[in-house]
């Protein structure tokens, strides 16, 4: 993969993978899987909030 491709699509792909893992963990497991689900689903939300607040500060 070229550096330009990873620069453009790297983070969205990573967030998609995290979201998929979180959704599957929530559907298929209990206990520790609930924690895995919560963390992996919270990361994209927290990054979106951080990015939104960062843009407002400029």
PyMOL commands that set and color helices and strands:
alter all, ss='L'
color gray80, all
select helices_A, chain A and resi 3-28+32-56
alter helices_A, ss='H'
color red, helices_A
deselect
rebuild
show_as cartoon
